Amino acid sequence: MEAPQYVAARVQRALAEDERTTELGIRVDVRGDQLYLRGQVVGTERRELIAEVAGEAAPGLDVHNEIDIVDVRDPVREERL
């Protein structure tokens, strides 16, 4: 059986390298046969794609998608520094 840290590293590499996601900001934790994804992204579709790629990189694990969706809006007025 592969060590959890190696599985997590493989999933993080897949998220970074897969053209569907190219994601670096997601934390991946593996506990037994459970894989947890945590972080923040913009949009439901992106959240679902990340879970899909993670599941492909770690077949046989139950993926728990705990990624939050953030709402990014344009500034209401010009920001002055």
PDB file with SEQRES, HELIX, SHEET and CRYST1 records, atoms N, CA, C and O in Angstrom:
SEQRES   1 A   81  MET GLU ALA PRO GLN TYR VAL ALA ALA ARG VAL GLN ARG          
SEQRES   2 A   81  ALA LEU ALA GLU ASP GLU ARG THR THR GLU LEU GLY ILE          
SEQRES   3 A   81  ARG VAL ASP VAL ARG GLY ASP GLN LEU TYR LEU ARG GLY          
SEQRES   4 A   81  GLN VAL VAL GLY THR GLU ARG ARG GLU LEU ILE ALA GLU          
SEQRES   5 A   81  VAL ALA GLY GLU ALA ALA PRO GLY LEU ASP VAL HIS ASN          
SEQRES   6 A   81  GLU ILE ASP ILE VAL ASP VAL ARG ASP PRO VAL ARG GLU          
SEQRES   7 A   81  GLU ARG LEU                                                  
HELIX    1 AA1 PRO A    4  GLU A   17  1                                  14    
HELIX    2 AA2 THR A   44  ALA A   57  1                                  14    
SHEET    1 AA1 3 ARG A  27  ARG A  31  0                                        
SHEET    2 AA1 3 GLN A  34  VAL A  41 -1                                        
SHEET    3 AA1 3 ASP A  62  ILE A  69  1                                        
CRYST1    1.000    1.000    1.000  90.00  90.00  90.00 P 1           1          
ATOM      1  N   MET A   1       0.840  -1.187   0.000  1.00  0.00           N  
ATOM      2  CA  MET A   1       0.000   0.000   0.000  1.00  0.00           C  
ATOM      3  C   MET A   1       0.890   1.258   0.000  1.00  0.00           C  
ATOM      4  O   MET A   1       1.880   1.332   0.728  1.00  0.00           O  
ATOM      5  N   GLU A   2       0.528   2.206  -0.803  1.00  0.00           N  
ATOM      6  CA  GLU A   2       1.299   3.433  -0.949  1.00  0.00           C  
ATOM      7  C   GLU A   2       1.087   4.360   0.254  1.00  0.00           C  
ATOM      8  O   GLU A   2      -0.032   4.500   0.746  1.00  0.00           O  
ATOM      9  N   ALA A   3       2.170   4.991   0.721  1.00  0.00           N  
ATOM     10  CA  ALA A   3       2.091   5.893   1.872  1.00  0.00           C  
ATOM     11  C   ALA A   3       1.202   7.095   1.536  1.00  0.00           C  
ATOM     12  O   ALA A   3       1.227   7.593   0.410  1.00  0.00           O  
ATOM     13  N   PRO A   4       0.417   7.560   2.516  1.00  0.00           N  
ATOM     14  CA  PRO A   4      -0.508   8.681   2.267  1.00  0.00           C  
ATOM     15  C   PRO A   4       0.163   9.926   1.699  1.00  0.00           C  
ATOM     16  O   PRO A   4      -0.407  10.594   0.835  1.00  0.00           O  
ATOM     17  N   GLN A   5       1.372  10.248   2.175  1.00  0.00           N  
ATOM     18  CA  GLN A   5       2.025  11.460   1.676  1.00  0.00           C  
ATOM     19  C   GLN A   5       2.382  11.341   0.193  1.00  0.00           C  
ATOM     20  O   GLN A   5       2.406  12.347  -0.516  1.00  0.00           O  
ATOM     21  N   TYR A   6       2.659  10.123  -0.282  1.00  0.00           N  
ATOM     22  CA  TYR A   6       2.956   9.932  -1.702  1.00  0.00           C  
ATOM     23  C   TYR A   6       1.691  10.069  -2.544  1.00  0.00           C  
ATOM     24  O   TYR A   6       1.719  10.629  -3.640  1.00  0.00           O  
ATOM     25  N   VAL A   7       0.591   9.555  -2.023  1.00  0.00           N  
ATOM     26  CA  VAL A   7      -0.686   9.695  -2.731  1.00  0.00           C  
ATOM     27  C   VAL A   7      -1.059  11.180  -2.822  1.00  0.00           C  
ATOM     28  O   VAL A   7      -1.450  11.664  -3.883  1.00  0.00           O  
ATOM     29  N   ALA A   8      -0.932  11.897  -1.694  1.00  0.00           N  
ATOM     30  CA  ALA A   8      -1.251  13.328  -1.675  1.00  0.00           C  
ATOM     31  C   ALA A   8      -0.370  14.095  -2.655  1.00  0.00           C  
ATOM     32  O   ALA A   8      -0.855  14.972  -3.370  1.00  0.00           O  
ATOM     33  N   ALA A   9       0.916  13.772  -2.693  1.00  0.00           N  
ATOM     34  CA  ALA A   9       1.840  14.445  -3.622  1.00  0.00           C  
ATOM     35  C   ALA A   9       1.466  14.154  -5.072  1.00  0.00           C  
ATOM     36  O   ALA A   9       1.537  15.040  -5.924  1.00  0.00           O  
ATOM     37  N   ARG A  10       1.067  12.906  -5.354  1.00  0.00           N  
ATOM     38  CA  ARG A  10       0.662  12.548  -6.720  1.00  0.00           C  
ATOM     39  C   ARG A  10      -0.579  13.327  -7.138  1.00  0.00           C  
ATOM     40  O   ARG A  10      -0.666  13.798  -8.272  1.00  0.00           O  
ATOM     41  N   VAL A  11      -1.543  13.466  -6.219  1.00  0.00           N  
ATOM     42  CA  VAL A  11      -2.767  14.208  -6.526  1.00  0.00           C  
ATOM     43  C   VAL A  11      -2.446  15.685  -6.740  1.00  0.00           C  
ATOM     44  O   VAL A  11      -2.957  16.296  -7.679  1.00  0.00           O  
ATOM     45  N   GLN A  12      -1.605  16.268  -5.880  1.00  0.00           N  
ATOM     46  CA  GLN A  12      -1.247  17.677  -6.036  1.00  0.00           C  
ATOM     47  C   GLN A  12      -0.519  17.910  -7.360  1.00  0.00           C  
ATOM     48  O   GLN A  12      -0.749  18.920  -8.026  1.00  0.00           O  
ATOM     49  N   ARG A  13       0.352  16.988  -7.740  1.00  0.00           N  
ATOM     50  CA  ARG A  13       1.050  17.104  -9.026  1.00  0.00           C  
ATOM     51  C   ARG A  13       0.051  17.023 -10.180  1.00  0.00           C  
ATOM     52  O   ARG A  13       0.158  17.774 -11.149  1.00  0.00           O  
ATOM     53  N   ALA A  14      -0.914  16.119 -10.077  1.00  0.00           N  
ATOM     54  CA  ALA A  14      -1.930  15.990 -11.127  1.00  0.00           C  
ATOM     55  C   ALA A  14      -2.753  17.268 -11.246  1.00  0.00           C  
ATOM     56  O   ALA A  14      -3.057  17.712 -12.354  1.00  0.00           O  
ATOM     57  N   LEU A  15      -3.116  17.860 -10.108  1.00  0.00           N  
ATOM     58  CA  LEU A  15      -3.898  19.102 -10.133  1.00  0.00           C  
ATOM     59  C   LEU A  15      -3.104  20.239 -10.769  1.00  0.00           C  
ATOM     60  O   LEU A  15      -3.670  21.090 -11.455  1.00  0.00           O  
ATOM     61  N   ALA A  16      -1.794  20.252 -10.540  1.00  0.00           N  
ATOM     62  CA  ALA A  16      -0.943  21.302 -11.105  1.00  0.00           C  
ATOM     63  C   ALA A  16      -0.700  21.095 -12.594  1.00  0.00           C  
ATOM     64  O   ALA A  16      -0.652  22.062 -13.354  1.00  0.00           O  
ATOM     65  N   GLU A  17      -0.547  19.849 -13.015  1.00  0.00           N  
ATOM     66  CA  GLU A  17      -0.134  19.560 -14.387  1.00  0.00           C  
ATOM     67  C   GLU A  17      -1.279  19.311 -15.360  1.00  0.00           C  
ATOM     68  O   GLU A  17      -1.102  19.480 -16.567  1.00  0.00           O  
ATOM     69  N   ASP A  18      -2.438  18.916 -14.870  1.00  0.00           N  
ATOM     70  CA  ASP A  18      -3.566  18.634 -15.762  1.00  0.00           C  
ATOM     71  C   ASP A  18      -4.077  19.937 -16.370  1.00  0.00           C  
ATOM     72  O   ASP A  18      -4.321  20.908 -15.654  1.00  0.00           O  
ATOM     73  N   GLU A  19      -4.236  19.954 -17.680  1.00  0.00           N  
ATOM     74  CA  GLU A  19      -4.651  21.189 -18.362  1.00  0.00           C  
ATOM     75  C   GLU A  19      -6.062  21.636 -17.984  1.00  0.00           C  
ATOM     76  O   GLU A  19      -6.423  22.793 -18.197  1.00  0.00           O  
ATOM     77  N   ARG A  20      -6.856  20.730 -17.428  1.00  0.00           N  
ATOM     78  CA  ARG A  20      -8.207  21.110 -16.995  1.00  0.00           C  
ATOM     79  C   ARG A  20      -8.185  21.933 -15.718  1.00  0.00           C  
ATOM     80  O   ARG A  20      -9.114  22.697 -15.456  1.00  0.00           O  
ATOM     81  N   THR A  21      -7.132  21.784 -14.920  1.00  0.00           N  
ATOM     82  CA  THR A  21      -7.113  22.447 -13.616  1.00  0.00           C  
ATOM     83  C   THR A  21      -5.945  23.423 -13.443  1.00  0.00           C  
ATOM     84  O   THR A  21      -6.157  24.561 -13.023  1.00  0.00           O  
ATOM     85  N   THR A  22      -4.733  23.004 -13.755  1.00  0.00           N  
ATOM     86  CA  THR A  22      -3.514  23.792 -13.482  1.00  0.00           C  
ATOM     87  C   THR A  22      -3.628  24.530 -12.145  1.00  0.00           C  
ATOM     88  O   THR A  22      -3.445  25.745 -12.071  1.00  0.00           O  
ATOM     89  N   GLU A  23      -3.931  23.780 -11.109  1.00  0.00           N  
ATOM     90  CA  GLU A  23      -4.238  24.341  -9.792  1.00  0.00           C  
ATOM     91  C   GLU A  23      -3.108  24.064  -8.803  1.00  0.00           C  
ATOM     92  O   GLU A  23      -2.680  22.920  -8.646  1.00  0.00           O  
ATOM     93  N   LEU A  24      -2.627  25.112  -8.138  1.00  0.00           N  
ATOM     94  CA  LEU A  24      -1.559  24.971  -7.154  1.00  0.00           C  
ATOM     95  C   LEU A  24      -2.036  25.215  -5.725  1.00  0.00           C  
ATOM     96  O   LEU A  24      -1.330  24.867  -4.779  1.00  0.00           O  
ATOM     97  N   GLY A  25      -3.204  25.799  -5.551  1.00  0.00           N  
ATOM     98  CA  GLY A  25      -3.623  26.249  -4.233  1.00  0.00           C  
ATOM     99  C   GLY A  25      -4.550  25.328  -3.472  1.00  0.00           C  
ATOM    100  O   GLY A  25      -5.236  25.781  -2.555  1.00  0.00           O  
ATOM    101  N   ILE A  26      -4.597  24.061  -3.814  1.00  0.00           N  
ATOM    102  CA  ILE A  26      -5.502  23.138  -3.121  1.00  0.00           C  
ATOM    103  C   ILE A  26      -4.701  22.234  -2.191  1.00  0.00           C  
ATOM    104  O   ILE A  26      -3.703  21.637  -2.595  1.00  0.00           O  
ATOM    105  N   ARG A  27      -5.146  22.142  -0.949  1.00  0.00           N  
ATOM    106  CA  ARG A  27      -4.493  21.254   0.010  1.00  0.00           C  
ATOM    107  C   ARG A  27      -5.113  19.862  -0.108  1.00  0.00           C  
ATOM    108  O   ARG A  27      -6.335  19.717  -0.156  1.00  0.00           O  
ATOM    109  N   VAL A  28      -4.267  18.856  -0.154  1.00  0.00           N  
ATOM    110  CA  VAL A  28      -4.703  17.471  -0.304  1.00  0.00           C  
ATOM    111  C   VAL A  28      -4.254  16.688   0.927  1.00  0.00           C  
ATOM    112  O   VAL A  28      -3.069  16.667   1.258  1.00  0.00           O  
ATOM    113  N   ASP A  29      -5.200  16.050   1.599  1.00  0.00           N  
ATOM    114  CA  ASP A  29      -4.895  15.202   2.750  1.00  0.00           C  
ATOM    115  C   ASP A  29      -5.449  13.810   2.486  1.00  0.00           C  
ATOM    116  O   ASP A  29      -6.559  13.660   1.975  1.00  0.00           O  
ATOM    117  N   VAL A  30      -4.672  12.799   2.836  1.00  0.00           N  
ATOM    118  CA  VAL A  30      -5.109  11.415   2.676  1.00  0.00           C  
ATOM    119  C   VAL A  30      -5.084  10.748   4.039  1.00  0.00           C  
ATOM    120  O   VAL A  30      -4.070  10.758   4.738  1.00  0.00           O  
ATOM    121  N   ARG A  31      -6.224  10.164   4.405  1.00  0.00           N  
ATOM    122  CA  ARG A  31      -6.334   9.402   5.653  1.00  0.00           C  
ATOM    123  C   ARG A  31      -7.014   8.080   5.330  1.00  0.00           C  
ATOM    124  O   ARG A  31      -8.216   8.030   5.067  1.00  0.00           O  
ATOM    125  N   GLY A  32      -6.235   7.027   5.354  1.00  0.00           N  
ATOM    126  CA  GLY A  32      -6.768   5.718   4.996  1.00  0.00           C  
ATOM    127  C   GLY A  32      -7.208   5.726   3.542  1.00  0.00           C  
ATOM    128  O   GLY A  32      -6.419   6.042   2.651  1.00  0.00           O  
ATOM    129  N   ASP A  33      -8.473   5.378   3.299  1.00  0.00           N  
ATOM    130  CA  ASP A  33      -8.978   5.383   1.920  1.00  0.00           C  
ATOM    131  C   ASP A  33      -9.796   6.638   1.631  1.00  0.00           C  
ATOM    132  O   ASP A  33     -10.620   6.654   0.716  1.00  0.00           O  
ATOM    133  N   GLN A  34      -9.562   7.694   2.420  1.00  0.00           N  
ATOM    134  CA  GLN A  34     -10.279   8.958   2.258  1.00  0.00           C  
ATOM    135  C   GLN A  34      -9.318  10.046   1.770  1.00  0.00           C  
ATOM    136  O   GLN A  34      -8.223  10.199   2.311  1.00  0.00           O  
ATOM    137  N   LEU A  35      -9.724  10.787   0.766  1.00  0.00           N  
ATOM    138  CA  LEU A  35      -8.925  11.882   0.228  1.00  0.00           C  
ATOM    139  C   LEU A  35      -9.715  13.176   0.419  1.00  0.00           C  
ATOM    140  O   LEU A  35     -10.864  13.279  -0.011  1.00  0.00           O  
ATOM    141  N   TYR A  36      -9.098  14.147   1.058  1.00  0.00           N  
ATOM    142  CA  TYR A  36      -9.765  15.421   1.359  1.00  0.00           C  
ATOM    143  C   TYR A  36      -9.135  16.535   0.546  1.00  0.00           C  
ATOM    144  O   TYR A  36      -7.912  16.669   0.506  1.00  0.00           O  
ATOM    145  N   LEU A  37      -9.970  17.334  -0.102  1.00  0.00           N  
ATOM    146  CA  LEU A  37      -9.528  18.492  -0.870  1.00  0.00           C  
ATOM    147  C   LEU A  37     -10.020  19.743  -0.155  1.00  0.00           C  
ATOM    148  O   LEU A  37     -11.205  19.873   0.150  1.00  0.00           O  
ATOM    149  N   ARG A  38      -9.089  20.665   0.108  1.00  0.00           N  
ATOM    150  CA  ARG A  38      -9.461  21.911   0.790  1.00  0.00           C  
ATOM    151  C   ARG A  38      -8.784  23.085   0.111  1.00  0.00           C  
ATOM    152  O   ARG A  38      -7.662  22.974  -0.381  1.00  0.00           O  
ATOM    153  N   GLY A  39      -9.476  24.205   0.091  1.00  0.00           N  
ATOM    154  CA  GLY A  39      -8.942  25.424  -0.504  1.00  0.00           C  
ATOM    155  C   GLY A  39     -10.094  26.285  -0.990  1.00  0.00           C  
ATOM    156  O   GLY A  39     -11.244  26.110  -0.587  1.00  0.00           O  
ATOM    157  N   GLN A  40      -9.754  27.216  -1.863  1.00  0.00           N  
ATOM    158  CA  GLN A  40     -10.765  28.120  -2.407  1.00  0.00           C  
ATOM    159  C   GLN A  40     -10.574  28.251  -3.911  1.00  0.00           C  
ATOM    160  O   GLN A  40      -9.449  28.332  -4.404  1.00  0.00           O  
ATOM    161  N   VAL A  41     -11.682  28.269  -4.626  1.00  0.00           N  
ATOM    162  CA  VAL A  41     -11.670  28.468  -6.078  1.00  0.00           C  
ATOM    163  C   VAL A  41     -12.834  29.369  -6.463  1.00  0.00           C  
ATOM    164  O   VAL A  41     -13.737  29.626  -5.666  1.00  0.00           O  
ATOM    165  N   VAL A  42     -12.791  29.836  -7.691  1.00  0.00           N  
ATOM    166  CA  VAL A  42     -13.872  30.662  -8.228  1.00  0.00           C  
ATOM    167  C   VAL A  42     -14.739  29.768  -9.106  1.00  0.00           C  
ATOM    168  O   VAL A  42     -14.311  29.362 -10.187  1.00  0.00           O  
ATOM    169  N   GLY A  43     -15.939  29.460  -8.660  1.00  0.00           N  
ATOM    170  CA  GLY A  43     -16.897  28.751  -9.499  1.00  0.00           C  
ATOM    171  C   GLY A  43     -17.061  27.273  -9.197  1.00  0.00           C  
ATOM    172  O   GLY A  43     -16.111  26.568  -8.856  1.00  0.00           O  
ATOM    173  N   THR A  44     -18.293  26.836  -9.333  1.00  0.00           N  
ATOM    174  CA  THR A  44     -18.661  25.443  -9.092  1.00  0.00           C  
ATOM    175  C   THR A  44     -18.002  24.506 -10.091  1.00  0.00           C  
ATOM    176  O   THR A  44     -17.546  23.424  -9.721  1.00  0.00           O  
ATOM    177  N   GLU A  45     -17.949  24.914 -11.357  1.00  0.00           N  
ATOM    178  CA  GLU A  45     -17.367  24.045 -12.386  1.00  0.00           C  
ATOM    179  C   GLU A  45     -15.907  23.732 -12.072  1.00  0.00           C  
ATOM    180  O   GLU A  45     -15.472  22.590 -12.221  1.00  0.00           O  
ATOM    181  N   ARG A  46     -15.155  24.731 -11.643  1.00  0.00           N  
ATOM    182  CA  ARG A  46     -13.741  24.528 -11.296  1.00  0.00           C  
ATOM    183  C   ARG A  46     -13.616  23.578 -10.103  1.00  0.00           C  
ATOM    184  O   ARG A  46     -12.752  22.701 -10.086  1.00  0.00           O  
ATOM    185  N   ARG A  47     -14.469  23.758  -9.130  1.00  0.00           N  
ATOM    186  CA  ARG A  47     -14.472  22.885  -7.945  1.00  0.00           C  
ATOM    187  C   ARG A  47     -14.709  21.436  -8.359  1.00  0.00           C  
ATOM    188  O   ARG A  47     -14.031  20.532  -7.869  1.00  0.00           O  
ATOM    189  N   GLU A  48     -15.656  21.213  -9.246  1.00  0.00           N  
ATOM    190  CA  GLU A  48     -15.973  19.856  -9.703  1.00  0.00           C  
ATOM    191  C   GLU A  48     -14.849  19.257 -10.533  1.00  0.00           C  
ATOM    192  O   GLU A  48     -14.560  18.067 -10.407  1.00  0.00           O  
ATOM    193  N   LEU A  49     -14.203  20.064 -11.387  1.00  0.00           N  
ATOM    194  CA  LEU A  49     -13.083  19.577 -12.191  1.00  0.00           C  
ATOM    195  C   LEU A  49     -11.919  19.135 -11.308  1.00  0.00           C  
ATOM    196  O   LEU A  49     -11.269  18.126 -11.584  1.00  0.00           O  
ATOM    197  N   ILE A  50     -11.663  19.891 -10.254  1.00  0.00           N  
ATOM    198  CA  ILE A  50     -10.579  19.540  -9.344  1.00  0.00           C  
ATOM    199  C   ILE A  50     -10.855  18.189  -8.687  1.00  0.00           C  
ATOM    200  O   ILE A  50      -9.955  17.356  -8.576  1.00  0.00           O  
ATOM    201  N   ALA A  51     -12.085  17.972  -8.257  1.00  0.00           N  
ATOM    202  CA  ALA A  51     -12.446  16.687  -7.656  1.00  0.00           C  
ATOM    203  C   ALA A  51     -12.318  15.551  -8.671  1.00  0.00           C  
ATOM    204  O   ALA A  51     -11.893  14.449  -8.323  1.00  0.00           O  
ATOM    205  N   GLU A  52     -12.682  15.817  -9.908  1.00  0.00           N  
ATOM    206  CA  GLU A  52     -12.583  14.803 -10.963  1.00  0.00           C  
ATOM    207  C   GLU A  52     -11.127  14.407 -11.203  1.00  0.00           C  
ATOM    208  O   GLU A  52     -10.801  13.221 -11.253  1.00  0.00           O  
ATOM    209  N   VAL A  53     -10.257  15.402 -11.350  1.00  0.00           N  
ATOM    210  CA  VAL A  53      -8.838  15.122 -11.590  1.00  0.00           C  
ATOM    211  C   VAL A  53      -8.224  14.399 -10.389  1.00  0.00           C  
ATOM    212  O   VAL A  53      -7.438  13.468 -10.563  1.00  0.00           O  
ATOM    213  N   ALA A  54      -8.578  14.821  -9.179  1.00  0.00           N  
ATOM    214  CA  ALA A  54      -8.063  14.165  -7.971  1.00  0.00           C  
ATOM    215  C   ALA A  54      -8.495  12.708  -7.925  1.00  0.00           C  
ATOM    216  O   ALA A  54      -7.696  11.833  -7.591  1.00  0.00           O  
ATOM    217  N   GLY A  55      -9.744  12.444  -8.254  1.00  0.00           N  
ATOM    218  CA  GLY A  55     -10.237  11.072  -8.267  1.00  0.00           C  
ATOM    219  C   GLY A  55      -9.538  10.200  -9.289  1.00  0.00           C  
ATOM    220  O   GLY A  55      -9.306   9.015  -9.045  1.00  0.00           O  
ATOM    221  N   GLU A  56      -9.200  10.778 -10.436  1.00  0.00           N  
ATOM    222  CA  GLU A  56      -8.470  10.036 -11.465  1.00  0.00           C  
ATOM    223  C   GLU A  56      -7.039   9.736 -11.014  1.00  0.00           C  
ATOM    224  O   GLU A  56      -6.482   8.692 -11.354  1.00  0.00           O  
ATOM    225  N   ALA A  57      -6.451  10.655 -10.249  1.00  0.00           N  
ATOM    226  CA  ALA A  57      -5.067  10.476  -9.795  1.00  0.00           C  
ATOM    227  C   ALA A  57      -4.968   9.502  -8.624  1.00  0.00           C  
ATOM    228  O   ALA A  57      -3.899   8.951  -8.362  1.00  0.00           O  
ATOM    229  N   ALA A  58      -6.079   9.291  -7.922  1.00  0.00           N  
ATOM    230  CA  ALA A  58      -6.096   8.389  -6.766  1.00  0.00           C  
ATOM    231  C   ALA A  58      -7.315   7.482  -6.832  1.00  0.00           C  
ATOM    232  O   ALA A  58      -8.210   7.578  -5.992  1.00  0.00           O  
ATOM    233  N   PRO A  59      -7.355   6.594  -7.838  1.00  0.00           N  
ATOM    234  CA  PRO A  59      -8.522   5.708  -7.957  1.00  0.00           C  
ATOM    235  C   PRO A  59      -8.646   4.809  -6.720  1.00  0.00           C  
ATOM    236  O   PRO A  59      -7.648   4.366  -6.151  1.00  0.00           O  
ATOM    237  N   GLY A  60      -9.868   4.560  -6.332  1.00  0.00           N  
ATOM    238  CA  GLY A  60     -10.103   3.706  -5.182  1.00  0.00           C  
ATOM    239  C   GLY A  60     -10.261   4.465  -3.875  1.00  0.00           C  
ATOM    240  O   GLY A  60     -10.673   3.884  -2.871  1.00  0.00           O  
ATOM    241  N   LEU A  61      -9.939   5.760  -3.873  1.00  0.00           N  
ATOM    242  CA  LEU A  61     -10.123   6.557  -2.665  1.00  0.00           C  
ATOM    243  C   LEU A  61     -11.442   7.320  -2.750  1.00  0.00           C  
ATOM    244  O   LEU A  61     -11.875   7.712  -3.834  1.00  0.00           O  
ATOM    245  N   ASP A  62     -12.066   7.521  -1.612  1.00  0.00           N  
ATOM    246  CA  ASP A  62     -13.278   8.340  -1.548  1.00  0.00           C  
ATOM    247  C   ASP A  62     -12.859   9.797  -1.468  1.00  0.00           C  
ATOM    248  O   ASP A  62     -12.154  10.190  -0.538  1.00  0.00           O  
ATOM    249  N   VAL A  63     -13.284  10.603  -2.432  1.00  0.00           N  
ATOM    250  CA  VAL A  63     -12.902  12.012  -2.488  1.00  0.00           C  
ATOM    251  C   VAL A  63     -13.931  12.849  -1.727  1.00  0.00           C  
ATOM    252  O   VAL A  63     -15.128  12.796  -2.008  1.00  0.00           O  
ATOM    253  N   HIS A  64     -13.438  13.620  -0.762  1.00  0.00           N  
ATOM    254  CA  HIS A  64     -14.267  14.557  -0.009  1.00  0.00           C  
ATOM    255  C   HIS A  64     -13.894  15.962  -0.471  1.00  0.00           C  
ATOM    256  O   HIS A  64     -12.836  16.485  -0.118  1.00  0.00           O  
ATOM    257  N   ASN A  65     -14.765  16.555  -1.253  1.00  0.00           N  
ATOM    258  CA  ASN A  65     -14.487  17.867  -1.826  1.00  0.00           C  
ATOM    259  C   ASN A  65     -14.960  18.948  -0.849  1.00  0.00           C  
ATOM    260  O   ASN A  65     -16.144  19.283  -0.801  1.00  0.00           O  
ATOM    261  N   GLU A  66     -14.022  19.483  -0.077  1.00  0.00           N  
ATOM    262  CA  GLU A  66     -14.338  20.513   0.907  1.00  0.00           C  
ATOM    263  C   GLU A  66     -13.857  21.885   0.432  1.00  0.00           C  
ATOM    264  O   GLU A  66     -13.612  22.780   1.240  1.00  0.00           O  
ATOM    265  N   ILE A  67     -13.725  22.038  -0.875  1.00  0.00           N  
ATOM    266  CA  ILE A  67     -13.254  23.288  -1.464  1.00  0.00           C  
ATOM    267  C   ILE A  67     -14.376  24.328  -1.402  1.00  0.00           C  
ATOM    268  O   ILE A  67     -15.520  24.055  -1.765  1.00  0.00           O  
ATOM    269  N   ASP A  68     -14.019  25.519  -0.935  1.00  0.00           N  
ATOM    270  CA  ASP A  68     -14.974  26.628  -0.871  1.00  0.00           C  
ATOM    271  C   ASP A  68     -14.973  27.396  -2.185  1.00  0.00           C  
ATOM    272  O   ASP A  68     -13.944  27.525  -2.849  1.00  0.00           O  
ATOM    273  N   ILE A  69     -16.144  27.901  -2.543  1.00  0.00           N  
ATOM    274  CA  ILE A  69     -16.263  28.744  -3.734  1.00  0.00           C  
ATOM    275  C   ILE A  69     -16.285  30.191  -3.274  1.00  0.00           C  
ATOM    276  O   ILE A  69     -17.102  30.580  -2.439  1.00  0.00           O  
ATOM    277  N   VAL A  70     -15.377  30.983  -3.830  1.00  0.00           N  
ATOM    278  CA  VAL A  70     -15.318  32.395  -3.462  1.00  0.00           C  
ATOM    279  C   VAL A  70     -15.940  33.225  -4.570  1.00  0.00           C  
ATOM    280  O   VAL A  70     -15.879  32.873  -5.748  1.00  0.00           O  
ATOM    281  N   ASP A  71     -16.532  34.317  -4.171  1.00  0.00           N  
ATOM    282  CA  ASP A  71     -17.183  35.225  -5.101  1.00  0.00           C  
ATOM    283  C   ASP A  71     -16.233  36.398  -5.357  1.00  0.00           C  
ATOM    284  O   ASP A  71     -15.988  37.218  -4.472  1.00  0.00           O  
ATOM    285  N   VAL A  72     -15.717  36.459  -6.554  1.00  0.00           N  
ATOM    286  CA  VAL A  72     -14.806  37.544  -6.916  1.00  0.00           C  
ATOM    287  C   VAL A  72     -15.595  38.555  -7.732  1.00  0.00           C  
ATOM    288  O   VAL A  72     -16.152  38.236  -8.782  1.00  0.00           O  
ATOM    289  N   ARG A  73     -15.627  39.763  -7.231  1.00  0.00           N  
ATOM    290  CA  ARG A  73     -16.374  40.824  -7.917  1.00  0.00           C  
ATOM    291  C   ARG A  73     -15.423  41.941  -8.308  1.00  0.00           C  
ATOM    292  O   ARG A  73     -14.363  42.127  -7.710  1.00  0.00           O  
ATOM    293  N   ASP A  74     -15.831  42.665  -9.315  1.00  0.00           N  
ATOM    294  CA  ASP A  74     -15.063  43.847  -9.703  1.00  0.00           C  
ATOM    295  C   ASP A  74     -15.198  44.895  -8.610  1.00  0.00           C  
ATOM    296  O   ASP A  74     -16.237  44.982  -7.956  1.00  0.00           O  
ATOM    297  N   PRO A  75     -14.148  45.694  -8.406  1.00  0.00           N  
ATOM    298  CA  PRO A  75     -14.255  46.749  -7.396  1.00  0.00           C  
ATOM    299  C   PRO A  75     -15.358  47.732  -7.745  1.00  0.00           C  
ATOM    300  O   PRO A  75     -15.577  48.049  -8.914  1.00  0.00           O  
ATOM    301  N   VAL A  76     -16.045  48.206  -6.725  1.00  0.00           N  
ATOM    302  CA  VAL A  76     -17.137  49.163  -6.922  1.00  0.00           C  
ATOM    303  C   VAL A  76     -16.569  50.516  -7.334  1.00  0.00           C  
ATOM    304  O   VAL A  76     -17.146  51.219  -8.164  1.00  0.00           O  
ATOM    305  N   ARG A  77     -15.445  50.865  -6.750  1.00  0.00           N  
ATOM    306  CA  ARG A  77     -14.810  52.134  -7.110  1.00  0.00           C  
ATOM    307  C   ARG A  77     -13.313  51.921  -7.201  1.00  0.00           C  
ATOM    308  O   ARG A  77     -12.790  50.894  -6.767  1.00  0.00           O  
ATOM    309  N   GLU A  78     -12.651  52.874  -7.752  1.00  0.00           N  
ATOM    310  CA  GLU A  78     -11.211  52.776  -7.921  1.00  0.00           C  
ATOM    311  C   GLU A  78     -10.529  52.799  -6.560  1.00  0.00           C  
ATOM    312  O   GLU A  78     -10.847  53.612  -5.692  1.00  0.00           O  
ATOM    313  N   GLU A  79      -9.594  51.891  -6.406  1.00  0.00           N  
ATOM    314  CA  GLU A  79      -8.850  51.835  -5.134  1.00  0.00           C  
ATOM    315  C   GLU A  79      -7.656  52.785  -5.201  1.00  0.00           C  
ATOM    316  O   GLU A  79      -6.902  52.797  -6.175  1.00  0.00           O  
ATOM    317  N   ARG A  80      -7.509  53.557  -4.172  1.00  0.00           N  
ATOM    318  CA  ARG A  80      -6.378  54.496  -4.123  1.00  0.00           C  
ATOM    319  C   ARG A  80      -5.395  54.026  -3.066  1.00  0.00           C  
ATOM    320  O   ARG A  80      -5.771  53.628  -1.963  1.00  0.00           O  
ATOM    321  N   LEU A  81      -4.136  54.086  -3.434  1.00  0.00           N  
ATOM    322  CA  LEU A  81      -3.087  53.660  -2.497  1.00  0.00           C  
ATOM    323  C   LEU A  81      -2.363  54.841  -1.930  1.00  0.00           C  
ATOM    324  O   LEU A  81      -1.447  54.675  -1.124  1.00  0.00           O  
TER     325      LEU A  81                                                      
END                                                                             
